[in-house]
């Protein structure tokens, strides 16, 4: 009996993805281990391998299809002796999926024929997203057309250029009119969630702009940060740390490590300091898990790395057990592969806390948003030369760095967070302790 090929879960948190590209077509023979397709997750584009030998009997999801749920059938594999006739009309069903907003999605296998009639129509203006190409949106804005009143003829019901060019302002939708109660839904949705995409576009009619479609990473960043600010009770703890001793210590170490090709950064010391502080204050080495907390034993520290279109937070596992030079080499490798979007999911999932360092961009201080399920995130600013007053009342000049710890109050109370931040400062102002 034909076997369904299902949308894989390529990371522990993946719920849906974009079927970016098919590398096979219907009728192709495949063997276990062959690359079938490229799947775009929220963080990277990954190759999807065949598990069994057989022939691709039917492709159910077109290349470029967005929002394909995990475990949804995407193709049918025929075993030896089976043919396309063995695929019953009701045994497999093309899944409902959203067309990618980035381009006009081509049907599976590279064909340019129209999308099958079973493809779902674009969501209408009942609060759901309307799928339309960037060009169609621009033409609609210029003509004053409401996209919710237009029926799309493109793949998966997507509105394309031809649809808006033939539409008339104020034209009723091709489908039956919705009840009055439904007609009020868009306005209510707009009041609850802000202006719709079409409403915003109308505000900028006559102005030159480019519409930038959201890729999987940008959508995920937007969704997770909105969730974080709406659901996590943030509070903020601020400390300054004097870096002069650390800077001298780092310069001495780098001279000794130069023959080995190692150059430590201030960020390497911050990672190590956080790892040691998590061990010293184990109550902060915890994450929120819905109806409970998970308290970790090792110090797994995530570090934010900016990439085009978003960011990764690769995790340095067991950071408390690693030397500064080992942490430095691992961080450089993770950052390089993050920028090239070559990280495997297990390398950016997990950790109890994260570090976000914008000091290299000259930012003196800022508040970072917690990346769930982390219990905290440390925002690190630039080291600035400024006057300080010592314990004897004498005024001198020192290099001072500002740090802000954003804390999930469900996981960490104020006094506990303050104790953690005190340990971080102690490690950085007494860097020799990080070699112990």
ABEGO torsion letter per residue (X at the ends): XBBBBBBBBABAABABBBBABBABBBGBBBBBGBBABBBBBAABBBBBBBABBEBBABBABBBGBBGBBBGBBABBBBBBGBBAAABBAAABBBBBBBBBAABBBBBBGGBABBBBAABBBBBBAAGBBBBBBAAAAAAAAAAGBBAAABBBABBGGBBBAAAAAABBBGBBBABBBBBAAAAAAAAAAAAAAEBBAAAAAAAABGBBBBBBBBBAAAAAAAAAAAAAAAABBBBBBBBBBBAAAAAAAAAAAAAAAAAAGBBBBAAAAAAAAAAAAAAABAAABBBBAGABBBBBABBBBBBBBBBBGEBBBBBBBGAAABBAAAAAAAAAAAAAAAAAGABBAAAABEEABBBBBAAAAGBABBBBBBBOABABBBBBBBBBBBBBBBAAGBBBBBBBBBBBBBBBAAABBAAAAAAAAAAAAAAAABAAAAAX
